[in-house]
Each structure stands twice: as structure tokens, then as C-alpha cells.
Amino acid sequence: MSDSLIADSWTLQDGISMTVLQNPLRTRVIVTGVGPKFYVPPHWHAAHDEIHVVLKGRLIVTQDGVRHVVGPEDGACITRRGVIHSLESFPGEELILEETTPAPEDTEQKIYFFRNLGVPGMLRSPLGIMQVFYHGDSYPKFPTGLRWLERPVIVALGGYIAPFLGYRLPDKRLRMDPSRFPRDKKD
């Protein structure tokens, strides 16, 4: 079993690690500034909001095409569900970033999401990533701008094709639950 499934801290890549923190439950990303920058490509969530807090350094948060530089003095940066967003550190700079959601059960699922993506080799497996995205309420932004196509592609690739080809989630606690991820969650 992978370290990311049993440990509360694991390496994402050289110079970037993730830790699960308690009370309150959240994840912490630590970027040393040595090695590649931290980058989360544009994506969106259908059923949950995210809260990012920068404890040290600066983070570029892009929300629906608007770029913000966020630092410790800015407090919480909230990304609402449905908003296309990306995260990026500055090359050569240290960054300590915490992520959570307004609902503890969503934060718990995000941790399972990150644990699955942290399994060695997972980030090099497009179908494995699509399966984790399917179960983890994450949808990549396609460069074509065909937003209506993003969810069906993840459902097809991650929900049907990946399992058919033998792909299995390393941590089965990450599960698409219709009561947690309704088709069109309303406020």
C-alpha cells in the first residue's frame, strides 16, 4: 500500500509535500521553492466549495479567468462550486497553503481524493486520474471552451472506461455518492 494511503504526510513531487491536519480537518501543501513550482491546472467542482489560506509566501489563484495573488495578509480565498480555478506557486519561492471546504464531510472526501492522486505513478496515468476525478467531484477545464462536455467526458472515462480496463481506486473511501454529489446541487 502506498505511503499516501497510510501516512498523514507524503511527497507530491520534489520539493512539494502534502500533510493532513486535524482540528479542524484540512490539508497543508508545503512548497520548499527548490524544484518545480506547485501547479494545479484549471478545473471546477460541481458540488463543493473550496477554501484556501496562504500561511507563508504567495499563491496565484485564477478564478474564471481573473488572476489574484494571495498572501497571508489576505485571509481565506473562497472558490465557489462551478468556478473554474487554478493554483500556482511562484518559482523559487516557499509556500505554505492550507485547503479545506465549508463542510467537514467534503473536506474528508478531498483528503481521500488527494491520497488517491498521491499514489506513486497515479499522476502519470491519465485514466487513473480521470477515475479519481470522477469519484472526487473534479472536472478539468477543456481548452475548447465546451464546458457542457467536461462532466460527460469525466463520467465516461473515469466512471466507465477506466474500471472496464481494470483501473481501481487505491483508496476506496473516495466514492461518488449521489446524496453528496447531486446532479445540480442548489444553495
PyMOL commands that set and color helices and strands:
alter all, ss='L'
color gray80, all
select helices_A, chain A and resi 3-6+72-74+104-117+122-124+126-135+147-164
alter helices_A, ss='H'
color red, helices_A
select strands_A, chain A and resi 9-13+16-21+26-31+39-44+50-56+59-63+66-70+76-79+85-89+95-100+139-140
alter strands_A, ss='S'
color yellow, strands_A
deselect
rebuild
show_as cartoon
